[in-house]
Amino acid sequence: MSTRTWTRAESPKICGHCRGARVIKVGEPMVVFTLPGSSLKRYRCQSCEGPAPPDLAPLVPRAAPTFKPLVHVLTGPDALPLDFKHAAAERVPGEDDQ
């Protein structure tokens, strides 16, 4: 038995039932079918499934993710800076022996 859920499109989707492969625009109501035992999802537009429920929540836009720069490959006393190969190439042979 598949799971059927009404939601609003967060990104453009293609209706899997319309013959013209109608594009469901961002914010439009749609039905999402999730097949059991799989992560496969199918989408249907209002034209194919009928009117959306009146209590369907509006689309709330998500904030853009913030990215932090990668400072070290490892953490702790054995941490290597990202340019460890460059630093090793500039090292004079025998420098560690002193």
ZARO-850963 format. One record per atom (N, C-alpha, C): atom name; chain; z, y, x. Coordinates in Angstrom, 3 decimals. Each point is the difference from the previous one (the first is absolute). Example, Ala and Ser with C-alpha at 12.3 -4.5 7.8 and 13.67 -1.06 7.14 Angstrom:
BEGIN
{a:N; c:A; Z:7.800; Y:-5.690; X:13.190} $
{a:CA; c:A; Z:0.000; Y:1.190; X:-0.890} $
{a:C; c:A; Z:0.000; Y:1.200; X:0.900} $
{a:N; c:A; Z:-0.720; Y:1.050; X:-0.350} $
{a:CA; c:A; Z:0.060; Y:1.190; X:0.820} $
{a:C; c:A; Z:0.730; Y:1.090; X:-0.770} $
This chain:
BEGIN
{a:N; c:A; Z:0.000; Y:-1.180; X:0.853} $
{a:CA; c:A; Z:0.000; Y:1.180; X:-0.853} $
{a:C; c:A; Z:0.000; Y:1.238; X:0.894} $
{a:N; c:A; Z:-0.921; Y:0.890; X:-0.221} $
{a:CA; c:A; Z:-0.088; Y:1.203; X:0.822} $
{a:C; c:A; Z:0.926; Y:1.094; X:-0.531} $
{a:N; c:A; Z:0.390; Y:0.886; X:0.899} $
{a:CA; c:A; Z:0.835; Y:1.138; X:-0.357} $
{a:C; c:A; Z:-0.904; Y:1.180; X:-0.317} $
{a:N; c:A; Z:0.262; Y:0.660; X:-1.105} $
{a:CA; c:A; Z:-0.824; Y:1.118; X:-0.443} $
{a:C; c:A; Z:0.894; Y:1.236; X:-0.103} $
{a:N; c:A; Z:-0.356; Y:1.059; X:0.748} $
{a:CA; c:A; Z:0.829; Y:1.201; X:0.053} $
{a:C; c:A; Z:-0.865; Y:1.243; X:-0.152} $
{a:N; c:A; Z:0.449; Y:0.912; X:-0.870} $
{a:CA; c:A; Z:-0.662; Y:1.300; X:-0.122} $
{a:C; c:A; Z:0.562; Y:0.926; X:1.062} $
{a:N; c:A; Z:-0.874; Y:0.707; X:0.685} $
{a:CA; c:A; Z:0.416; Y:0.959; X:1.021} $
{a:C; c:A; Z:-1.092; Y:1.059; X:0.149} $
{a:N; c:A; Z:0.228; Y:0.954; X:0.865} $
{a:CA; c:A; Z:-1.011; Y:1.014; X:0.295} $
{a:C; c:A; Z:-0.552; Y:-0.258; X:1.399} $
{a:N; c:A; Z:-1.277; Y:0.263; X:0.167} $
{a:CA; c:A; Z:-0.671; Y:-0.272; X:1.276} $
{a:C; c:A; Z:0.465; Y:0.986; X:1.066} $
{a:N; c:A; Z:0.475; Y:-0.537; X:1.130} $
{a:CA; c:A; Z:0.412; Y:0.844; X:1.125} $
{a:C; c:A; Z:-1.171; Y:0.307; X:0.916} $
{a:N; c:A; Z:-1.042; Y:-0.795; X:-0.088} $
{a:CA; c:A; Z:-1.232; Y:0.207; X:0.753} $
{a:C; c:A; Z:-1.149; Y:-0.475; X:-0.888} $
{a:N; c:A; Z:-1.231; Y:0.399; X:0.275} $
{a:CA; c:A; Z:-1.116; Y:-0.453; X:-0.839} $
{a:C; c:A; Z:-0.123; Y:-1.526; X:0.019} $
{a:N; c:A; Z:-0.172; Y:-0.582; X:-1.176} $
{a:CA; c:A; Z:-0.150; Y:-1.452; X:-0.159} $
{a:C; c:A; Z:-1.271; Y:-0.263; X:-0.803} $
{a:N; c:A; Z:-0.498; Y:-1.208; X:0.076} $
{a:CA; c:A; Z:-1.180; Y:-0.388; X:-0.772} $
{a:C; c:A; Z:0.445; Y:-0.961; X:-1.084} $
{a:N; c:A; Z:-0.389; Y:0.271; X:-1.234} $
{a:CA; c:A; Z:0.326; Y:-0.871; X:-1.122} $
{a:C; c:A; Z:-0.748; Y:-1.314; X:0.191} $
{a:N; c:A; Z:0.715; Y:-1.097; X:-0.133} $
{a:CA; c:A; Z:-0.597; Y:-1.313; X:0.190} $
{a:C; c:A; Z:-0.631; Y:-0.562; X:-1.243} $
{a:N; c:A; Z:-0.011; Y:0.738; X:-1.095} $
{a:CA; c:A; Z:-0.548; Y:-0.515; X:-1.253} $
{a:C; c:A; Z:-1.222; Y:0.783; X:-0.459} $
{a:N; c:A; Z:-0.080; Y:1.281; X:0.329} $
{a:CA; c:A; Z:-1.136; Y:0.832; X:-0.420} $
{a:C; c:A; Z:-1.286; Y:-0.473; X:0.689} $
{a:N; c:A; Z:-1.102; Y:-0.001; X:-0.729} $
{a:CA; c:A; Z:-1.271; Y:-0.426; X:0.585} $
{a:C; c:A; Z:-0.513; Y:1.018; X:1.010} $
{a:N; c:A; Z:0.272; Y:1.260; X:-0.203} $
{a:CA; c:A; Z:-0.489; Y:1.034; X:0.904} $
{a:C; c:A; Z:0.923; Y:0.240; X:1.180} $
{a:N; c:A; Z:0.994; Y:-0.859; X:0.176} $
{a:CA; c:A; Z:0.983; Y:0.148; X:1.077} $
{a:C; c:A; Z:0.589; Y:1.412; X:-0.022} $
{a:N; c:A; Z:0.605; Y:0.337; X:-1.119} $
{a:CA; c:A; Z:0.584; Y:1.325; X:-0.188} $
{a:C; c:A; Z:1.127; Y:0.232; X:1.006} $
{a:N; c:A; Z:0.027; Y:1.198; X:0.566} $
{a:CA; c:A; Z:1.048; Y:0.381; X:0.944} $
{a:C; c:A; Z:1.162; Y:0.599; X:-0.778} $
{a:N; c:A; Z:1.190; Y:-0.537; X:0.226} $
{a:CA; c:A; Z:1.219; Y:0.537; X:-0.602} $
{a:C; c:A; Z:0.505; Y:1.082; X:0.948} $
{a:N; c:A; Z:0.027; Y:1.226; X:-0.475} $
{a:CA; c:A; Z:0.372; Y:1.133; X:0.847} $
{a:C; c:A; Z:1.511; Y:0.064; X:0.204} $
{a:N; c:A; Z:0.398; Y:0.763; X:0.999} $
{a:CA; c:A; Z:1.419; Y:0.166; X:0.318} $
{a:C; c:A; Z:0.717; Y:0.628; X:-1.190} $
{a:N; c:A; Z:1.104; Y:-0.610; X:-0.413} $
{a:CA; c:A; Z:0.808; Y:0.509; X:-1.105} $
{a:C; c:A; Z:-0.359; Y:-0.565; X:-1.360} $
{a:N; c:A; Z:-1.126; Y:-0.701; X:-0.122} $
{a:CA; c:A; Z:-0.382; Y:-0.595; X:-1.286} $
{a:C; c:A; Z:0.810; Y:-1.266; X:-0.265} $
{a:N; c:A; Z:0.327; Y:-0.257; X:-1.273} $
{a:CA; c:A; Z:0.705; Y:-1.242; X:-0.324} $
{a:C; c:A; Z:-0.902; Y:-1.213; X:0.227} $
{a:N; c:A; Z:0.610; Y:-1.098; X:0.427} $
{a:CA; c:A; Z:-0.740; Y:-1.236; X:0.206} $
{a:C; c:A; Z:0.955; Y:-1.173; X:-0.138} $
{a:N; c:A; Z:-0.574; Y:-1.179; X:-0.193} $
{a:CA; c:A; Z:0.786; Y:-1.238; X:-0.059} $
{a:C; c:A; Z:-0.218; Y:-0.739; X:1.303} $
{a:N; c:A; Z:1.100; Y:-0.483; X:0.595} $
{a:CA; c:A; Z:-0.067; Y:-0.779; X:1.228} $
{a:C; c:A; Z:0.390; Y:-1.430; X:-0.337} $
{a:N; c:A; Z:-0.897; Y:-0.944; X:0.289} $
{a:CA; c:A; Z:0.270; Y:-1.421; X:-0.167} $
{a:C; c:A; Z:0.322; Y:-0.580; X:1.367} $
{a:N; c:A; Z:1.144; Y:-0.656; X:0.116} $
{a:CA; c:A; Z:0.366; Y:-0.686; X:1.236} $
{a:C; c:A; Z:-0.037; Y:-1.491; X:-0.288} $
{a:N; c:A; Z:-0.800; Y:-0.715; X:0.762} $
{a:CA; c:A; Z:-0.129; Y:-1.434; X:-0.205} $
{a:C; c:A; Z:1.189; Y:-0.722; X:0.625} $
{a:N; c:A; Z:0.518; Y:-1.041; X:-0.656} $
{a:CA; c:A; Z:1.180; Y:-0.697; X:0.522} $
{a:C; c:A; Z:-0.317; Y:-0.738; X:1.297} $
{a:N; c:A; Z:0.958; Y:0.021; X:0.926} $
{a:CA; c:A; Z:-0.157; Y:-0.683; X:1.272} $
{a:C; c:A; Z:-0.985; Y:0.672; X:0.928} $
{a:N; c:A; Z:-0.369; Y:1.233; X:-0.289} $
{a:CA; c:A; Z:-0.978; Y:0.703; X:0.816} $
{a:C; c:A; Z:0.323; Y:1.484; X:-0.012} $
{a:N; c:A; Z:-0.469; Y:0.695; X:1.009} $
{a:CA; c:A; Z:0.171; Y:1.448; X:0.022} $
{a:C; c:A; Z:-1.249; Y:0.689; X:-0.547} $
{a:N; c:A; Z:-0.931; Y:-0.768; X:-0.535} $
{a:CA; c:A; Z:-1.244; Y:0.535; X:-0.543} $
{a:C; c:A; Z:0.278; Y:0.777; X:-1.279} $
{a:N; c:A; Z:-0.560; Y:1.203; X:-0.085} $
{a:CA; c:A; Z:0.198; Y:0.843; X:-1.181} $
{a:C; c:A; Z:-1.344; Y:0.356; X:-0.597} $
{a:N; c:A; Z:-0.038; Y:0.092; X:-1.320} $
{a:CA; c:A; Z:-1.193; Y:0.421; X:-0.741} $
{a:C; c:A; Z:0.365; Y:1.233; X:-0.802} $
{a:N; c:A; Z:-0.967; Y:0.899; X:-0.153} $
{a:CA; c:A; Z:0.249; Y:1.268; X:-0.688} $
{a:C; c:A; Z:-0.900; Y:0.109; X:-1.219} $
{a:N; c:A; Z:0.534; Y:0.583; X:-1.087} $
{a:CA; c:A; Z:-0.765; Y:0.241; X:-1.222} $
{a:C; c:A; Z:0.244; Y:1.434; X:-0.453} $
{a:N; c:A; Z:-1.048; Y:0.650; X:-0.493} $
{a:CA; c:A; Z:0.120; Y:1.388; X:-0.463} $
{a:C; c:A; Z:0.434; Y:0.025; X:-1.468} $
{a:N; c:A; Z:0.246; Y:1.204; X:-0.513} $
{a:CA; c:A; Z:0.396; Y:0.170; X:-1.405} $
{a:C; c:A; Z:-1.101; Y:-0.419; X:-0.951} $
{a:N; c:A; Z:-1.255; Y:0.176; X:0.400} $
{a:CA; c:A; Z:-1.113; Y:-0.351; X:-0.871} $
{a:C; c:A; Z:-0.025; Y:-1.501; X:-0.282} $
{a:N; c:A; Z:0.385; Y:-0.789; X:0.976} $
{a:CA; c:A; Z:-0.023; Y:-1.459; X:-0.153} $
{a:C; c:A; Z:1.267; Y:-0.540; X:-0.659} $
{a:N; c:A; Z:1.134; Y:0.597; X:0.277} $
{a:CA; c:A; Z:1.289; Y:-0.531; X:-0.443} $
{a:C; c:A; Z:0.595; Y:0.733; X:-1.202} $
{a:N; c:A; Z:-0.610; Y:1.074; X:-0.428} $
{a:CA; c:A; Z:0.551; Y:0.752; X:-1.117} $
{a:C; c:A; Z:0.863; Y:1.152; X:0.491} $
{a:N; c:A; Z:0.588; Y:0.740; X:-0.918} $
{a:CA; c:A; Z:0.775; Y:1.188; X:0.402} $
{a:C; c:A; Z:1.267; Y:-0.385; X:0.780} $
{a:N; c:A; Z:0.355; Y:0.876; X:0.903} $
{a:CA; c:A; Z:1.213; Y:-0.203; X:0.799} $
{a:C; c:A; Z:1.228; Y:0.250; X:-0.869} $
{a:N; c:A; Z:1.124; Y:-0.597; X:0.332} $
{a:CA; c:A; Z:1.222; Y:0.263; X:-0.758} $
{a:C; c:A; Z:0.394; Y:1.473; X:0.101} $
{a:N; c:A; Z:0.530; Y:0.552; X:-1.071} $
{a:CA; c:A; Z:0.331; Y:1.431; X:0.017} $
{a:C; c:A; Z:1.128; Y:0.358; X:0.968} $
{a:N; c:A; Z:0.843; Y:-0.953; X:0.360} $
{a:CA; c:A; Z:1.119; Y:0.306; X:0.887} $
{a:C; c:A; Z:-0.328; Y:-0.267; X:1.472} $
{a:N; c:A; Z:-1.283; Y:-0.094; X:0.356} $
{a:CA; c:A; Z:-0.404; Y:-0.223; X:1.386} $
{a:C; c:A; Z:0.320; Y:1.238; X:0.828} $
{a:N; c:A; Z:0.733; Y:-0.204; X:1.083} $
{a:CA; c:A; Z:0.450; Y:1.115; X:0.843} $
{a:C; c:A; Z:-1.183; Y:0.662; X:0.704} $
{a:N; c:A; Z:0.069; Y:1.315; X:0.226} $
{a:CA; c:A; Z:-1.065; Y:0.665; X:0.744} $
{a:C; c:A; Z:0.032; Y:-0.419; X:1.466} $
{a:N; c:A; Z:-1.119; Y:0.199; X:0.663} $
{a:CA; c:A; Z:-0.092; Y:-0.346; X:1.417} $
{a:C; c:A; Z:0.773; Y:1.024; X:0.823} $
{a:N; c:A; Z:0.912; Y:-0.493; X:0.812} $
{a:CA; c:A; Z:0.776; Y:0.861; X:0.893} $
{a:C; c:A; Z:-0.620; Y:-0.141; X:1.386} $
{a:N; c:A; Z:-0.589; Y:1.070; X:0.536} $
{a:CA; c:A; Z:-0.611; Y:-0.123; X:1.332} $
{a:C; c:A; Z:1.058; Y:-0.259; X:1.061} $
{a:N; c:A; Z:-0.335; Y:-0.875; X:0.909} $
{a:CA; c:A; Z:0.915; Y:-0.321; X:1.084} $
{a:C; c:A; Z:-0.170; Y:0.998; X:1.137} $
{a:N; c:A; Z:1.084; Y:0.230; X:0.716} $
{a:CA; c:A; Z:-0.061; Y:0.888; X:1.159} $
{a:C; c:A; Z:-0.744; Y:-0.714; X:1.126} $
{a:N; c:A; Z:-0.713; Y:0.763; X:0.782} $
{a:CA; c:A; Z:-0.722; Y:-0.578; X:1.134} $
{a:C; c:A; Z:1.012; Y:-0.537; X:1.009} $
{a:N; c:A; Z:-0.280; Y:-1.170; X:0.574} $
{a:CA; c:A; Z:0.952; Y:-0.556; X:0.965} $
{a:C; c:A; Z:0.074; Y:0.839; X:1.270} $
{a:N; c:A; Z:1.175; Y:0.060; X:0.560} $
{a:CA; c:A; Z:0.171; Y:0.724; X:1.257} $
{a:C; c:A; Z:0.082; Y:-1.022; X:1.126} $
{a:N; c:A; Z:-0.660; Y:0.287; X:1.086} $
{a:CA; c:A; Z:-0.051; Y:-0.921; X:1.114} $
{a:C; c:A; Z:0.796; Y:0.568; X:1.170} $
{a:N; c:A; Z:0.751; Y:-0.854; X:0.637} $
{a:CA; c:A; Z:0.763; Y:0.398; X:1.179} $
{a:C; c:A; Z:-0.759; Y:-0.484; X:1.234} $
{a:N; c:A; Z:-0.035; Y:0.791; X:1.056} $
{a:CA; c:A; Z:-0.698; Y:-0.445; X:1.201} $
{a:C; c:A; Z:0.724; Y:-1.166; X:0.653} $
{a:N; c:A; Z:-0.771; Y:-0.913; X:0.557} $
{a:CA; c:A; Z:0.556; Y:-1.138; X:0.700} $
{a:C; c:A; Z:0.435; Y:0.451; X:1.385} $
{a:N; c:A; Z:1.285; Y:-0.070; X:0.289} $
{a:CA; c:A; Z:0.531; Y:0.518; X:1.246} $
{a:C; c:A; Z:0.075; Y:-1.095; X:1.055} $
{a:N; c:A; Z:0.550; Y:-1.140; X:-0.342} $
{a:CA; c:A; Z:0.158; Y:-1.089; X:0.952} $
{a:C; c:A; Z:-0.510; Y:-1.298; X:-0.609} $
{a:N; c:A; Z:-0.497; Y:-0.867; X:0.849} $
{a:CA; c:A; Z:-0.444; Y:-1.306; X:-0.454} $
{a:C; c:A; Z:1.211; Y:-0.858; X:-0.313} $
{a:N; c:A; Z:0.994; Y:0.016; X:0.859} $
{a:CA; c:A; Z:1.240; Y:-0.733; X:-0.185} $
{a:C; c:A; Z:1.159; Y:0.981; X:-0.037} $
{a:N; c:A; Z:1.117; Y:-0.459; X:-0.509} $
{a:CA; c:A; Z:1.193; Y:0.840; X:0.023} $
{a:C; c:A; Z:1.024; Y:-0.651; X:0.918} $
{a:N; c:A; Z:0.885; Y:0.768; X:0.500} $
{a:CA; c:A; Z:1.045; Y:-0.524; X:0.869} $
{a:C; c:A; Z:-0.284; Y:0.289; X:1.458} $
{a:N; c:A; Z:0.745; Y:-0.635; X:0.890} $
{a:CA; c:A; Z:-0.150; Y:0.296; X:1.433} $
{a:C; c:A; Z:-1.349; Y:-0.456; X:0.561} $
{a:N; c:A; Z:-0.655; Y:-0.943; X:-0.633} $
{a:CA; c:A; Z:-1.288; Y:-0.482; X:0.487} $
{a:C; c:A; Z:-1.179; Y:0.747; X:-0.622} $
{a:N; c:A; Z:0.257; Y:1.133; X:-0.624} $
{a:CA; c:A; Z:-1.061; Y:0.732; X:-0.693} $
{a:C; c:A; Z:-1.040; Y:0.521; X:0.986} $
{a:N; c:A; Z:-1.240; Y:-0.176; X:-0.371} $
{a:CA; c:A; Z:-1.108; Y:0.488; X:0.817} $
{a:C; c:A; Z:-0.650; Y:1.177; X:-0.704} $
{a:N; c:A; Z:-0.301; Y:1.079; X:0.710} $
{a:CA; c:A; Z:-0.732; Y:1.089; X:-0.644} $
{a:C; c:A; Z:-1.408; Y:-0.473; X:-0.344} $
{a:N; c:A; Z:-0.648; Y:0.686; X:-0.923} $
{a:CA; c:A; Z:-1.324; Y:-0.417; X:-0.443} $
{a:C; c:A; Z:-1.035; Y:0.041; X:1.116} $
{a:N; c:A; Z:0.238; Y:0.780; X:1.027} $
{a:CA; c:A; Z:-0.973; Y:0.103; X:1.082} $
{a:C; c:A; Z:0.452; Y:-0.785; X:1.232} $
{a:N; c:A; Z:0.661; Y:-1.143; X:-0.180} $
{a:CA; c:A; Z:0.530; Y:-0.742; X:1.132} $
{a:C; c:A; Z:-1.110; Y:-0.520; X:0.914} $
{a:N; c:A; Z:-1.191; Y:-0.290; X:-0.540} $
{a:CA; c:A; Z:-1.096; Y:-0.462; X:0.851} $
{a:C; c:A; Z:-0.493; Y:1.138; X:0.896} $
{a:N; c:A; Z:-0.051; Y:1.192; X:-0.548} $
{a:CA; c:A; Z:-0.428; Y:1.163; X:0.769} $
{a:C; c:A; Z:1.006; Y:0.289; X:1.120} $
{a:N; c:A; Z:1.279; Y:-0.084; X:-0.321} $
{a:CA; c:A; Z:1.037; Y:0.249; X:1.001} $
{a:C; c:A; Z:-0.044; Y:-1.073; X:1.090} $
{a:N; c:A; Z:-0.294; Y:-1.242; X:-0.383} $
{a:CA; c:A; Z:-0.071; Y:-1.072; X:0.988} $
{a:C; c:A; Z:-1.221; Y:0.165; X:0.903} $
{a:N; c:A; Z:-1.086; Y:0.542; X:-0.522} $
{a:CA; c:A; Z:-1.210; Y:0.187; X:0.794} $
{a:C; c:A; Z:0.197; Y:1.103; X:1.044} $
{a:N; c:A; Z:0.848; Y:0.979; X:-0.269} $
{a:CA; c:A; Z:0.245; Y:1.096; X:0.937} $
{a:C; c:A; Z:1.044; Y:-0.365; X:1.057} $
{a:N; c:A; Z:0.678; Y:-1.129; X:-0.191} $
{a:CA; c:A; Z:1.056; Y:-0.410; X:0.927} $
{a:C; c:A; Z:-0.614; Y:-0.427; X:1.338} $
{a:N; c:A; Z:0.670; Y:0.344; X:1.042} $
{a:CA; c:A; Z:-0.441; Y:-0.368; X:1.358} $
{a:C; c:A; Z:0.516; Y:-1.405; X:0.275} $
{a:N; c:A; Z:-0.855; Y:-0.932; X:0.516} $
{a:CA; c:A; Z:0.497; Y:-1.348; X:0.294} $
{a:C; c:A; Z:1.157; Y:0.045; X:0.994} $
{a:N; c:A; Z:1.022; Y:-0.778; X:-0.269} $
{a:CA; c:A; Z:1.175; Y:-0.040; X:0.863} $
{a:C; c:A; Z:1.027; Y:1.050; X:-0.357} $
{a:N; c:A; Z:-0.230; Y:0.803; X:-1.005} $
{a:CA; c:A; Z:0.903; Y:1.081; X:-0.401} $
{a:C; c:A; Z:1.342; Y:-0.563; X:-0.496} $
{a:N; c:A; Z:-0.060; Y:-1.151; X:-0.679} $
{a:CA; c:A; Z:1.230; Y:-0.583; X:-0.534} $
{a:C; c:A; Z:0.851; Y:-0.631; X:1.088} $
{a:N; c:A; Z:-0.587; Y:-0.264; X:1.173} $
{a:CA; c:A; Z:0.729; Y:-0.674; X:1.068} $
{a:C; c:A; Z:1.008; Y:0.908; X:0.676} $
{a:N; c:A; Z:-0.102; Y:1.273; X:-0.155} $
{a:CA; c:A; Z:0.859; Y:0.937; X:0.717} $
{a:C; c:A; Z:1.372; Y:0.063; X:-0.544} $
